[in-house]
Amino acid sequence: MNHSLVEKDLNYIWHPCTQMKDHEQLPMIPIKSGEGVYLFDFEGNRYIDAISSWWVNIFGHCNPKINSKIKEQLDTLEHVILAGFSHEPAILLSEKLVHITPNGLNKVFFADNGSSAVEVTLKMSYHYHLNRGENRSLFLSLSNSYHGETIGALSVGDVQLYKETYKPLLISCIQTPVPKDQTIQSAKEALEELAVILEERGKEIAALIVEPLIQGAGGMHMYHPHYLVGARELTTQHGIHLIADEIMTGFGRTGTMFGCNQANITPDMMTLSKGLTGGYLPLSVVMTTDEIYNAFYCDYNEHKAFLHSHSYTGNPLACSAALATLDIFENEDILGENHKRSTYISQKLEAFTTLENVKEVRQRGMVTAIELKGYDPKERIGLQVYTYALSQGVLLRPLGGIIYFMPPYIISYEQIDKMMEVAYNGIKRLIKDSL
C-alpha cells in the first residue's frame, strides 16, 4: 500500500515549498492517521508532529472535541453563501472573536486562508484611504518579514528569492528595519528608523504590516513588545494603518492569546488563521475597527463598497471547528499550562548552548528556535536534520539553518524530551559529519 501511494503521489502531485527532484532520494511519507501529537504512516511508524503540521494543529490531531463539533455541523449545514445570507456558526464565532481580540476590533471579515486575509487588509487599507480622498498606494513592512505567497502578500514580505523572481508582479512596498534582537534597546533603535521613514514618506503609505513579536518564516526572528507600542504610536500620528499579522502568532503561540496583548495595543486590522480552526479546515478572518467599517458604509455606490469575496467565505464547518477550538481555550487553562511547558523547554535548551555549531537559542512562549552557525544553503544542513529526525520518529522541518519547535499544546513532558533529544542529536551529528 505505502509503495503504491508513493508512486501515485509522485506521478500526480506537485507539493508546496518542495523541490520535487529531492524525492528521487528523499522518501515521501503518506500518512494514514493522526492522534494527539502523533502522525502514523502505512508501515506502522509514528512521528511526533513537532511543527503542528505547519503551525496549525494547536490541539493535536483528531481532537475529540473538535471532531464532535464538526460532525454535528455536517448533519445540519455544510455551506451557504455569506452574501445576503448568514448562519449561526459564523455569527457565534464573530461574537467570540470580538470579545477575545484587543478592544476596538469590532468587525469581522471572513476569508479562506492566511494569505487571503493579508490580501484583504491591503485592499481594505488602500480603499479606506481612497474613500477619504487620499491615494496611498505604498505599503510598509519589516525587513526579514513574510506574510504569505499570493501576489499582495509576497509584495509586503521581504523574502529575497521571491522578490527577485516575481518583482514585475509585485505591488509597491518598502521595508523598515526589524529590531535586531529581543532587547528593548534594539526595539528603540528600530523605532527611530521607522520614525524617519514615516516623516519622509508617511503621506504615501497606507499601512504598516508586522508579525507581532516573532517573524515565523523569517527564521523565527524575535523582538521586544516595546517595538509594537512605538509602532502603534507612530502610525497613529501619521494616519497610517497598523496591520497585525497574527496568523502564526495568534491563539497562544507567543505565551499570550495574541502577540499584541504583550504590548497592550489595538491594531487597525488583525489577520487570524492557522490555529483558528485547530488546524482542521481552511479559514481566516480580518478583525477591524468601526472606523474602517464605516468608511465603506453608505447608500449604493459601487466604487465606495469594499470589493472582495471568496466562495467559501465563513464556511459553517470551518466556523464550527473554530468554535470548538475557542471552547477549549475557554474551558481549560491552556495559556497557564503552556507557560509550564515553555518553562520546561527553556530549561532543556541549555544543553543546546554547549554545541559548538549553535549560534543562538531563542524562545518566546511555545515557539523555540536554535540557530546554527555558518549556515550555507548549498550544504542543506536543515535537510540533514529533517531526515535524521524522521528516522527517529520526529517531524521537524527546519527553516534553512534554523531548527525550531512549535508543537501542539497537548504535548506531554515525555514527548518534549523525545523531541528535543532528537533535535540535539541531529545537530550534534552535523559536527561529526564536518570533521
Secondary structure per residue as TSV (DSSP state, phi and psi in degrees):
chain	resnum	aa	ss	phi	psi
A	1	M	-	360.0	-48.7
A	2	N	H	-61.8	-46.4
A	3	H	H	-62.8	-40.5
A	4	S	H	-63.2	-43.2
A	5	L	H	-65.4	-41.6
A	6	V	H	-61.0	-44.5
A	7	E	H	-62.0	-45.3
A	8	K	H	-66.5	-40.8
A	9	D	H	-55.6	-51.8
A	10	L	H	-70.1	-20.1
A	11	N	H	-76.2	-31.5
A	12	Y	H	-119.0	-27.7
A	13	I	-	-102.9	133.4
A	14	W	-	-104.0	106.2
A	15	H	-	-81.6	150.0
A	16	P	T	-74.3	151.8
A	17	C	T	47.6	43.3
A	18	T	-	-140.9	131.9
A	19	Q	-	-87.1	105.8
A	20	M	G	-60.5	-26.7
A	21	K	G	-62.9	-25.3
A	22	D	G	-56.5	-29.8
A	23	H	G	-77.3	5.0
A	24	E	G	-70.3	-26.7
A	25	Q	T	-116.9	-37.8
A	26	L	S	-79.7	127.5
A	27	P	-	-68.4	137.1
A	28	M	-	-88.3	133.6
A	29	I	-	-118.3	99.6
A	30	P	-	-68.4	135.3
A	31	I	E	-101.9	130.0
A	32	K	E	-87.2	-40.0
A	33	S	E	-158.9	168.7
A	34	G	E	-140.4	147.5
A	35	E	E	-154.6	124.7
A	36	G	B	60.7	-129.3
A	37	V	T	-85.4	-2.0
A	38	Y	E	-102.0	144.9
A	39	L	E	-112.4	139.1
A	40	F	E	-118.7	130.4
A	41	D	E	-93.6	-178.5
A	42	F	T	-78.7	-4.6
A	43	E	T	-105.4	9.5
A	44	G	S	88.4	3.0
A	45	N	-	-81.0	149.5
A	46	R	E	-125.4	150.6
A	47	Y	E	-132.8	130.2
A	48	I	E	-70.4	123.0
A	49	D	E	-82.5	82.5
A	50	A	T	-74.9	-5.7
A	51	I	T	-119.3	14.1
A	52	S	H	51.4	38.2
A	53	S	H	47.6	64.8
A	54	W	H	66.1	40.1
A	55	W	H	75.3	22.6
A	56	V	T	-111.1	-38.9
A	57	N	-	-81.8	75.5
A	58	I	T	-70.0	-25.6
A	59	F	T	-113.8	24.7
A	60	G	-	82.3	-179.6
A	61	H	B	-91.0	143.4
A	62	C	T	51.6	48.6
A	63	N	-	-67.4	123.2
A	64	P	H	-56.9	-37.6
A	65	K	H	-69.6	-41.0
A	66	I	H	-72.8	-40.9
A	67	N	H	-53.9	-47.6
A	68	S	H	-62.3	-41.8
A	69	K	H	-65.9	-41.0
A	70	I	H	-67.2	-42.9
A	71	K	H	-61.8	-40.4
A	72	E	H	-62.7	-43.7
A	73	Q	H	-68.2	-34.2
A	74	L	H	-59.6	-32.2
A	75	D	T	-85.6	0.7
A	76	T	T	-113.4	-54.6
A	77	L	-	-159.7	119.8
A	78	E	S	-89.3	-32.9
A	79	H	-	-168.1	149.6
A	80	V	-	-153.5	145.9
A	81	I	-	-56.4	138.3
A	82	L	S	-98.5	5.5
A	83	A	S	-98.1	112.9
A	84	G	S	82.9	-12.9
A	85	F	-	-127.8	164.1
A	86	S	-	-148.1	-177.5
A	87	H	-	-157.4	161.1
A	88	E	H	-61.3	-45.8
A	89	P	H	-58.4	-40.1
A	90	A	H	-66.1	-39.3
A	91	I	H	-67.1	-48.4
A	92	L	H	-64.5	-39.6
A	93	L	H	-64.2	-43.5
A	94	S	H	-60.3	-42.7
A	95	E	H	-61.4	-43.8
A	96	K	H	-65.6	-41.8
A	97	L	H	-64.9	-39.1
A	98	V	H	-62.1	-36.8
A	99	H	H	-73.7	-29.7
A	100	I	H	-100.2	-16.7
A	101	T	S	-84.7	167.8
A	102	P	-	-53.8	145.3
A	103	N	T	-54.0	134.6
A	104	G	T	105.0	-16.5
A	105	L	-	-87.2	85.8
A	106	N	-	-102.8	-5.5
A	107	K	E	-124.3	144.9
A	108	V	E	-122.6	123.7
A	109	F	E	-113.5	122.8
A	110	F	E	-87.7	143.8
A	111	A	E	-142.2	-169.1
A	112	D	S	-102.5	-31.2
A	113	N	S	-156.1	175.0
A	114	G	H	-61.1	-48.3
A	115	S	H	-60.4	-40.1
A	116	S	H	-63.4	-38.1
A	117	A	H	-63.0	-40.6
A	118	V	H	-62.7	-42.6
A	119	E	H	-56.9	-42.3
A	120	V	H	-58.6	-45.8
A	121	T	H	-64.3	-38.2
A	122	L	H	-66.1	-46.0
A	123	K	H	-66.4	-41.4
A	124	M	H	-63.3	-42.6
A	125	S	H	-66.0	-49.7
A	126	Y	H	-58.9	-45.8
A	127	H	H	-68.6	-34.8
A	128	Y	H	-57.5	-50.5
A	129	H	H	-64.1	-37.8
A	130	L	H	-62.6	-41.4
A	131	N	H	-63.9	-21.5
A	132	R	T	-97.6	9.0
A	133	G	T	87.1	14.7
A	134	E	-	-118.0	136.1
A	135	N	-	-103.1	91.4
A	136	R	-	-111.8	97.6
A	137	S	-	-106.1	6.7
A	138	L	E	-102.3	138.8
A	139	F	E	-117.4	156.7
A	140	L	E	-126.3	136.0
A	141	S	E	-140.5	174.0
A	142	L	E	-85.2	146.8
A	143	S	T	-59.5	148.5
A	144	N	T	72.1	14.5
A	145	S	-	-87.6	162.1
A	146	Y	-	-146.0	131.1
A	147	H	-	-133.3	13.6
A	148	G	-	123.8	-178.9
A	149	E	S	-126.9	10.7
A	150	T	S	-77.3	168.9
A	151	I	H	-59.5	-46.7
A	152	G	H	-65.7	-42.4
A	153	A	H	-64.7	-40.1
A	154	L	H	-62.1	-37.5
A	155	S	H	-61.4	-38.1
A	156	V	T	-92.6	1.6
A	157	G	S	-87.9	174.7
A	158	D	-	-133.6	47.4
A	159	V	-	-95.6	112.7
A	160	Q	H	-58.9	-40.0
A	161	L	H	-58.8	-46.2
A	162	Y	H	-65.2	-41.3
A	163	K	H	-60.8	-43.6
A	164	E	H	-66.9	-40.2
A	165	T	H	-76.5	-42.8
A	166	Y	H	-109.6	13.3
A	167	K	G	-45.7	-45.6
A	168	P	G	-62.9	-18.4
A	169	L	G	-94.9	-11.5
A	170	L	-	-83.9	149.9
A	171	I	-	-81.7	168.2
A	172	S	-	-73.3	124.4
A	173	C	E	-151.9	142.3
A	174	I	E	-124.2	163.0
A	175	Q	E	-114.2	150.0
A	176	T	E	-119.0	145.3
A	177	P	-	-61.0	134.8
A	178	V	-	-77.4	147.2
A	179	P	-	-53.5	137.1
A	180	K	S	-72.7	-20.4
A	181	D	S	-155.8	-166.0
A	182	Q	S	-90.0	8.4
A	183	T	S	-80.6	153.9
A	184	I	H	-69.4	-29.1
A	185	Q	H	-63.3	-42.3
A	186	S	H	-63.8	-37.4
A	187	A	H	-62.8	-42.9
A	188	K	H	-64.5	-40.6
A	189	E	H	-64.8	-41.3
A	190	A	H	-67.5	-34.4
A	191	L	H	-66.4	-34.9
A	192	E	H	-61.5	-40.0
A	193	E	H	-71.8	-35.6
A	194	L	H	-62.8	-41.5
A	195	A	H	-60.4	-39.0
A	196	V	H	-65.0	-45.2
A	197	I	H	-62.1	-43.8
A	198	L	H	-68.3	-32.7
A	199	E	H	-67.5	-38.3
A	200	E	H	-80.7	-37.3
A	201	R	H	-131.2	14.8
A	202	G	G	-55.4	-35.7
A	203	K	G	-72.0	-15.2
A	204	E	G	-90.9	-20.6
A	205	I	E	-90.6	129.1
A	206	A	E	-81.6	-44.2
A	207	A	E	-156.8	153.7
A	208	L	E	-107.2	125.8
A	209	I	E	-111.7	133.8
A	210	V	E	-137.3	151.8
A	211	E	-	-93.6	110.7
A	212	P	S	-62.2	120.1
A	213	L	S	74.7	-35.3
A	214	I	E	-136.2	127.0
A	215	Q	E	-93.6	101.8
A	216	G	T	-57.3	-74.7
A	217	A	T	-69.4	-11.5
A	218	G	T	-83.4	37.7
A	219	G	T	76.7	22.9
A	220	M	T	55.7	38.6
A	221	H	E	-67.7	137.8
A	222	M	E	-124.6	148.8
A	223	Y	-	-144.4	169.0
A	224	H	-	-77.8	144.2
A	225	P	T	-58.6	-23.1
A	226	H	H	-56.9	-30.6
A	227	Y	H	-63.0	-39.1
A	228	L	H	-65.5	-37.5
A	229	V	H	-61.0	-49.9
A	230	G	H	-66.6	-39.2
A	231	A	H	-63.3	-38.3
A	232	R	H	-63.6	-43.5
A	233	E	H	-64.2	-45.2
A	234	L	H	-69.3	-42.0
A	235	T	H	-66.4	-36.5
A	236	T	H	-62.2	-43.7
A	237	Q	H	-58.8	-34.0
A	238	H	T	-101.4	8.4
A	239	G	T	65.9	30.7
A	240	I	-	-106.5	137.5
A	241	H	E	-71.2	144.3
A	242	L	E	-107.8	117.5
A	243	I	E	-104.0	121.6
A	244	A	E	-99.3	110.2
A	245	D	E	-85.6	93.7
A	246	E	-	-102.0	25.9
A	247	I	T	-59.5	-43.3
A	248	M	T	-92.5	-39.9
A	249	T	T	-79.6	-15.2
A	250	G	T	-72.8	164.4
A	251	F	T	62.2	48.1
A	252	G	T	93.0	-3.9
A	253	R	T	-63.1	-36.9
A	254	T	T	-88.3	-2.5
A	255	G	S	110.0	-20.7
A	256	T	S	-120.8	168.6
A	257	M	S	-56.2	-43.6
A	258	F	S	-133.4	150.9
A	259	G	G	-58.3	-36.6
A	260	C	G	-60.5	-25.7
A	261	N	G	-60.2	-31.8
A	262	Q	G	-73.9	-15.0
A	263	A	T	-106.7	-5.7
A	264	N	T	54.9	47.1
A	265	I	-	-120.6	159.5
A	266	T	-	-116.7	115.1
A	267	P	-	-74.7	170.7
A	268	D	S	-78.3	-29.3
A	269	M	E	-144.2	147.1
A	270	M	E	-135.8	127.2
A	271	T	E	-96.6	135.7
A	272	L	E	-132.0	138.1
A	273	S	-	-162.9	-142.7
A	274	K	G	42.2	-97.7
A	275	G	G	-66.9	-7.9
A	276	L	G	-54.4	-41.4
A	277	T	G	-102.8	15.1
A	278	G	T	69.3	15.1
A	279	G	T	86.7	9.0
A	280	Y	S	-83.6	-48.5
A	281	L	S	-140.0	151.7
A	282	P	-	-67.1	126.3
A	283	L	-	-164.7	140.8
A	284	S	E	-146.3	159.2
A	285	V	E	-138.9	155.0
A	286	V	E	-113.5	118.2
A	287	M	E	-89.3	134.1
A	288	T	E	-146.8	-178.8
A	289	T	-	-98.5	163.6
A	290	D	H	-61.9	-35.6
A	291	E	H	-60.8	-46.1
A	292	I	H	-68.2	-43.9
A	293	Y	H	-56.9	-44.6
A	294	N	H	-68.4	-22.0
A	295	A	T	-68.5	-16.3
A	296	F	T	-107.8	-4.9
A	297	Y	-	-88.0	114.0
A	298	C	S	-164.3	172.4
A	299	D	S	-63.0	161.5
A	300	Y	S	-49.9	120.6
A	301	N	-	-153.1	104.1
A	302	E	T	-63.9	-21.9
A	303	H	T	-84.3	-24.9
A	304	K	T	-90.5	-23.8
A	305	A	S	-68.0	148.3
A	306	F	-	-74.8	126.9
A	307	L	-	-105.0	84.8
A	308	H	-	-160.6	136.6
A	309	S	-	-160.7	158.1
A	310	H	-	-134.9	144.4
A	311	S	T	-58.6	-40.4
A	312	Y	T	-99.1	21.3
A	313	T	T	-52.5	127.3
A	314	G	T	63.2	34.5
A	315	N	-	-54.0	130.0
A	316	P	H	-58.9	-37.2
A	317	L	H	-66.1	-43.7
A	318	A	H	-66.0	-41.1
A	319	C	H	-63.6	-35.6
A	320	S	H	-66.8	-39.9
A	321	A	H	-61.6	-40.9
A	322	A	H	-65.2	-40.5
A	323	L	H	-62.5	-40.5
A	324	A	H	-64.6	-39.1
A	325	T	H	-62.4	-45.6
A	326	L	H	-67.9	-31.6
A	327	D	H	-61.3	-38.4
A	328	I	H	-63.2	-43.2
A	329	F	H	-61.5	-38.9
A	330	E	H	-70.0	-37.5
A	331	N	H	-96.3	-10.6
A	332	E	S	-130.0	154.0
A	333	D	-	-85.5	67.6
A	334	I	H	-64.2	-47.2
A	335	L	H	-65.4	-37.6
A	336	G	H	-65.4	-43.8
A	337	E	H	-68.1	-36.0
A	338	N	H	-63.0	-36.6
A	339	H	H	-61.5	-41.1
A	340	K	H	-64.5	-43.3
A	341	R	H	-65.7	-42.5
A	342	S	H	-66.8	-33.9
A	343	T	H	-64.8	-42.2
A	344	Y	H	-63.0	-44.6
A	345	I	H	-61.0	-41.0
A	346	S	H	-59.3	-41.8
A	347	Q	H	-64.9	-39.5
A	348	K	H	-71.5	-20.9
A	349	L	G	-69.1	-19.9
A	350	E	G	-57.9	-31.7
A	351	A	G	-63.7	-33.7
A	352	F	G	-67.4	-29.3
A	353	T	G	-69.1	-14.8
A	354	T	G	-85.7	-10.8
A	355	L	S	-78.9	131.7
A	356	E	T	-68.8	-18.3
A	357	N	T	-99.0	11.6
A	358	V	E	-99.0	122.3
A	359	K	E	-84.9	-45.9
A	360	E	E	-155.7	146.1
A	361	V	E	-119.3	129.9
A	362	R	E	-139.2	153.5
A	363	Q	E	-152.6	142.6
A	364	R	E	-145.8	117.0
A	365	G	T	60.5	-128.8
A	366	M	T	-95.9	26.9
A	367	V	E	-121.7	126.0
A	368	T	E	-130.5	137.5
A	369	A	E	-132.4	136.3
A	370	I	E	-117.4	112.7
A	371	E	E	-95.9	128.2
A	372	L	E	-90.7	151.9
A	373	K	T	-78.2	151.0
A	374	G	T	55.5	41.7
A	375	Y	-	-67.4	127.0
A	376	D	-	-120.5	115.3
A	377	P	G	-52.8	-31.8
A	378	K	G	-67.8	-25.2
A	379	E	G	-79.5	-21.3
A	380	R	-	52.1	47.9
A	381	I	H	-67.1	-29.2
A	382	G	H	-61.5	-39.7
A	383	L	H	-64.3	-35.1
A	384	Q	H	-65.1	-42.3
A	385	V	H	-66.2	-41.5
A	386	Y	H	-57.8	-48.9
A	387	T	H	-64.2	-43.2
A	388	Y	H	-62.5	-44.9
A	389	A	H	-61.4	-40.3
A	390	L	H	-60.2	-39.8
A	391	S	H	-65.5	-19.9
A	392	Q	T	-103.8	6.2
A	393	G	T	84.7	29.5
A	394	V	E	-133.9	131.4
A	395	L	E	-92.0	104.8
A	396	L	-	-113.2	146.5
A	397	R	-	-136.1	83.6
A	398	P	-	-58.6	152.4
A	399	L	B	-99.9	89.3
A	400	G	T	62.2	-116.6
A	401	G	T	-94.8	19.1
A	402	I	E	-110.9	117.0
A	403	I	E	-96.4	124.6
A	404	Y	E	-133.5	158.7
A	405	F	E	-119.2	131.5
A	406	M	-	-146.7	66.7
A	407	P	-	-79.1	166.0
A	408	P	-	-59.3	150.3
A	409	Y	T	-68.4	-13.8
A	410	I	T	-88.3	3.5
A	411	I	-	-60.3	137.2
A	412	S	-	-85.1	167.0
A	413	Y	H	-67.6	-34.2
A	414	E	H	-65.2	-40.2
A	415	Q	H	-70.0	-33.7
A	416	I	H	-61.1	-44.3
A	417	D	H	-56.8	-46.5
A	418	K	H	-62.9	-47.3
A	419	M	H	-57.2	-46.2
A	420	M	H	-76.8	-33.3
A	421	E	H	-64.6	-42.9
A	422	V	H	-64.4	-42.9
A	423	A	H	-63.3	-43.2
A	424	Y	H	-58.9	-48.6
A	425	N	H	-66.7	-35.6
A	426	G	H	-64.2	-39.5
A	427	I	H	-71.6	-40.8
A	428	K	H	-63.4	-35.8
A	429	R	H	-62.0	-29.3
A	430	L	H	-63.5	-34.6
A	431	I	H	-65.5	-46.8
A	432	K	H	-62.8	-39.8
A	433	D	H	-68.2	-24.0
A	434	S	H	-85.8	-10.0
A	435	L	-	-76.1	360.0
